[in-house]
């Protein structure tokens, strides 16, 4: 059961990462208007403007009709479309349809079938930004290095899932130790059945006796005070009676 939950967690993480990468890639395609907004310079034909391993950010939303002499563009090789070329526009061959000729800054001239004729059909986009030397990462990530990195990432995900499950299990055990312990539950259920402790019972009885005695003494004291008051009243009445009798005798 634990292995199944771990595998589900790993699959979930992989799916989340994959979906996130896909959404980012689609967003970049929409933003730059091309299937691949990033290209890595693979040759020195544009030195010194572009160095090998520079990353090019290509803007596909730039209309081909707006391309001018001096712009650096990315296009498919016109002869067979089997290569992607990045060169500078050096001349406009025709306006209808628009056709341009390109040339590498480090090349002595334009190469037929490679640099011209370039039409809108071959055009991919205009170089908008240059990120120097970032392309080295793509060289490092070539097989089998990229597969090793992917395996390490998946391994980290698996370890993370195992660690989280272990922590959750320990937390659950610590929380349920008192409530799930059968001995404690049995003791709690038998609380009403525990017999009274004899010493405690005797102590309680003694306390009750002392309390009762104190109550009695208080009552006796109250009664004595009441009797004294009655005696005083009676004495007073006797005096009054005696005075009355003496007055009658006179």
Secondary structure per residue as TSV (DSSP state, phi and psi in degrees):
chain	resnum	aa	ss	phi	psi
A	1	X	-	360.0	-42.1
A	2	X	H	-64.7	-41.4
A	3	X	H	-64.8	-38.6
A	4	X	H	-63.5	-42.7
A	5	X	H	-66.0	-37.5
A	6	X	H	-65.7	-45.7
A	7	X	H	-62.6	-38.0
A	8	X	H	-64.3	-39.3
A	9	X	H	-64.5	-41.3
A	10	X	H	-64.6	-45.5
A	11	X	H	-60.6	-40.2
A	12	X	H	-61.9	-44.6
A	13	X	H	-63.0	-42.7
A	14	X	H	-62.8	-42.9
A	15	X	H	-63.1	-42.1
A	16	X	H	-62.1	-46.1
A	17	X	H	-62.9	-44.4
A	18	X	H	-61.7	-44.3
A	19	X	H	-64.5	-40.3
A	20	X	H	-62.7	-44.8
A	21	X	H	-62.8	-42.0
A	22	X	H	-62.8	-43.9
A	23	X	H	-64.3	-40.6
A	24	X	H	-63.6	-43.3
A	25	X	H	-64.2	-44.0
A	26	X	H	-62.7	-40.5
A	27	X	H	-61.6	-40.7
A	28	X	H	-66.4	-39.1
A	29	X	H	-62.1	-42.7
A	30	X	H	-67.4	-40.9
A	31	X	H	-65.9	-39.2
A	32	X	H	-101.4	-5.8
A	33	X	T	67.6	31.6
A	34	X	S	-148.2	154.5
A	35	X	S	-64.5	-33.2
A	36	X	-	-133.0	105.7
A	37	X	-	-77.1	-11.2
A	38	X	E	-122.2	133.9
A	39	X	E	-134.0	145.7
A	40	X	E	-107.2	130.7
A	41	X	-	-69.6	123.9
A	42	X	-	-108.3	-8.4
A	43	X	S	-138.1	171.6
A	44	X	S	-98.9	23.9
A	45	X	T	-70.8	-16.2
A	46	X	T	-111.6	15.2
A	47	X	T	-67.4	138.8
A	48	X	T	-93.5	-2.1
A	49	X	T	-63.2	-45.3
A	50	X	S	-122.8	132.7
A	51	X	-	-101.6	155.1
A	52	X	T	-59.5	136.2
A	53	X	T	81.3	3.3
A	54	X	-	-69.4	146.4
A	55	X	E	-102.3	130.1
A	56	X	E	-103.7	131.9
A	57	X	E	-99.2	116.1
A	58	X	E	-102.9	129.5
A	59	X	E	-98.6	105.2
A	60	X	T	-81.2	-12.5
A	61	X	T	-77.2	-10.2
A	62	X	S	-74.1	114.7
A	63	X	-	-62.4	144.3
A	64	X	G	-63.4	-30.2
A	65	X	G	-64.6	-23.4
A	66	X	G	-90.7	-2.2
A	67	X	-	-68.1	133.9
A	68	X	-	-123.5	167.9
A	69	X	T	-63.0	133.7
A	70	X	T	101.8	-16.9
A	71	X	-	-72.7	143.5
A	72	X	E	-96.6	122.4
A	73	X	E	-123.2	160.3
A	74	X	E	-112.8	132.7
A	75	X	E	-152.4	162.3
A	76	X	E	-81.3	143.1
A	77	X	-	-57.2	122.7
A	78	X	T	-65.5	-28.5
A	79	X	T	-69.9	-40.1
A	80	X	T	-143.7	-0.8
A	81	X	S	57.9	24.8
A	82	X	-	-93.9	-1.7
A	83	X	S	-140.0	153.2
A	84	X	E	-104.4	128.1
A	85	X	E	-115.9	145.4
A	86	X	E	-125.4	109.4
A	87	X	E	-139.8	171.9
A	88	X	E	-95.7	140.9
A	89	X	E	-73.9	125.7
A	90	X	E	-112.6	-17.2
A	91	X	E	-164.0	158.5
A	92	X	E	-108.1	113.8
A	93	X	E	-77.1	-41.2
A	94	X	E	-148.8	149.5
A	95	X	E	-101.2	-19.2
A	96	X	T	-142.0	97.0
A	97	X	T	-75.2	158.5
A	98	X	E	-64.3	130.4
A	99	X	E	-138.5	133.1
A	100	X	E	-124.3	162.3
A	101	X	E	-118.9	138.8
A	102	X	E	-119.8	173.1
A	103	X	E	-162.7	142.5
A	104	X	-	-74.6	139.4
A	105	X	T	-60.0	-29.9
A	106	X	T	-93.7	-1.3
A	107	X	S	-93.1	148.9
A	108	X	S	-72.9	-20.4
A	109	X	S	-167.0	179.5
A	110	X	-	-82.2	143.6
A	111	X	-	-102.3	118.7
A	112	X	B	-60.9	140.5
A	113	X	T	82.6	-12.7
A	114	X	T	-118.1	-48.5
A	115	X	T	-94.7	-16.1
A	116	X	B	-162.9	157.4
A	117	X	-	-82.7	132.7
A	118	X	B	-106.3	118.3
A	119	X	-	-113.6	-177.7
A	120	X	T	-61.7	-26.3
A	121	X	T	-64.6	-36.8
A	122	X	T	-85.8	-19.8
A	123	X	E	-67.3	132.9
A	124	X	E	-107.5	-48.3
A	125	X	E	174.0	173.0
A	126	X	E	-100.5	140.2
A	127	X	E	-68.3	118.6
A	128	X	E	-99.1	-36.8
A	129	X	E	-142.9	152.7
A	130	X	E	-123.5	125.2
A	131	X	E	-109.4	107.1
A	132	X	T	-64.9	130.2
A	133	X	T	61.7	7.7
A	134	X	T	-68.7	-20.2
A	135	X	T	-63.7	-14.1
A	136	X	H	-58.7	-30.7
A	137	X	H	-61.3	-41.5
A	138	X	H	-65.6	-31.7
A	139	X	H	-69.6	-38.7
A	140	X	H	-68.9	-33.8
A	141	X	T	-87.8	14.9
A	142	X	S	-71.0	154.9
A	143	X	T	-56.5	143.8
A	144	X	T	-91.6	4.2
A	145	X	H	-61.1	-41.6
A	146	X	H	-62.4	-36.1
A	147	X	H	-68.6	-36.8
A	148	X	H	-63.1	-43.8
A	149	X	H	-63.4	-42.1
A	150	X	H	-61.5	-42.5
A	151	X	H	-62.6	-39.6
A	152	X	H	-64.5	-42.7
A	153	X	H	-61.6	-44.7
A	154	X	H	-64.2	-40.4
A	155	X	H	-60.2	-41.9
A	156	X	H	-62.3	-40.6
A	157	X	H	-61.1	-42.5
A	158	X	H	-64.3	-46.5
A	159	X	H	-60.0	-40.5
A	160	X	H	-61.5	-42.2
A	161	X	H	-64.4	-44.8
A	162	X	H	-60.5	-43.7
A	163	X	H	-62.7	-44.7
A	164	X	H	-63.8	-41.2
A	165	X	H	-64.6	-40.7
A	166	X	H	-63.4	-44.0
A	167	X	H	-63.1	-42.6
A	168	X	H	-63.0	-39.5
A	169	X	H	-66.0	-45.0
A	170	X	H	-63.0	-40.6
A	171	X	H	-64.4	-41.6
A	172	X	H	-65.0	-41.8
A	173	X	H	-64.0	-42.9
A	174	X	H	-66.3	-34.4
A	175	X	H	-74.2	-31.3
A	176	X	H	-100.8	7.2
A	177	X	H	-60.8	-47.6
A	178	X	H	-73.8	-41.7
A	179	X	H	-79.2	-29.1
A	180	X	H	-98.3	-3.3
A	181	X	-	-71.9	118.6
A	182	X	H	-60.6	-36.9
A	183	X	H	-64.4	-42.8
A	184	X	H	-65.7	-41.7
A	185	X	H	-61.0	-41.6
A	186	X	H	-65.3	-42.0
A	187	X	H	-62.9	-41.5
A	188	X	H	-65.3	-36.2
A	189	X	H	-71.5	-21.8
A	190	X	T	-100.3	15.3
A	191	X	G	-59.1	-42.7
A	192	X	G	-69.7	-18.6
A	193	X	G	-91.8	-6.3
A	194	X	-	-70.8	129.5
A	195	X	-	-73.8	153.9
A	196	X	-	-67.7	140.3
A	197	X	-	-72.6	132.1
A	198	X	H	-63.6	-44.4
A	199	X	H	-63.5	-41.7
A	200	X	H	-64.4	-40.7
A	201	X	H	-64.2	-44.6
A	202	X	H	-61.4	-40.6
A	203	X	H	-62.9	-41.1
A	204	X	H	-65.7	-41.8
A	205	X	H	-62.5	-41.8
A	206	X	H	-61.2	-41.8
A	207	X	H	-61.5	-40.3
A	208	X	H	-63.3	-41.3
A	209	X	H	-63.9	-45.6
A	210	X	H	-59.7	-43.6
A	211	X	H	-62.6	-43.4
A	212	X	H	-62.9	-42.1
A	213	X	H	-62.1	-43.3
A	214	X	H	-64.1	-37.3
A	215	X	H	-64.2	-43.1
A	216	X	H	-62.1	-45.9
A	217	X	H	-59.5	-41.9
A	218	X	H	-61.8	-40.0
A	219	X	H	-66.8	-41.8
A	220	X	H	-62.3	-44.6
A	221	X	H	-58.4	-43.8
A	222	X	H	-61.8	-42.3
A	223	X	H	-65.2	-40.5
A	224	X	H	-63.2	-42.4
A	225	X	H	-60.3	-40.2
A	226	X	H	-64.6	-42.2
A	227	X	H	-62.9	-44.3
A	228	X	H	-58.8	-42.4
A	229	X	H	-61.5	-41.3
A	230	X	H	-62.9	-41.7
A	231	X	H	-61.2	-42.7
A	232	X	H	-62.5	-43.0
A	233	X	H	-62.9	-45.2
A	234	X	H	-62.6	-43.7
A	235	X	H	-59.5	-41.4
A	236	X	H	-62.6	-41.7
A	237	X	H	-66.4	-37.0
A	238	X	H	-63.9	-43.8
A	239	X	H	-57.6	-46.0
A	240	X	H	-60.6	-41.6
A	241	X	H	-63.2	-42.6
A	242	X	H	-63.6	-40.4
A	243	X	H	-63.1	-42.9
A	244	X	H	-61.4	-44.5
A	245	X	H	-63.7	-40.9
A	246	X	H	-63.8	-36.9
A	247	X	H	-67.7	-36.8
A	248	X	H	-66.0	-40.6
A	249	X	H	-60.9	-39.5
A	250	X	-	-65.5	360.0
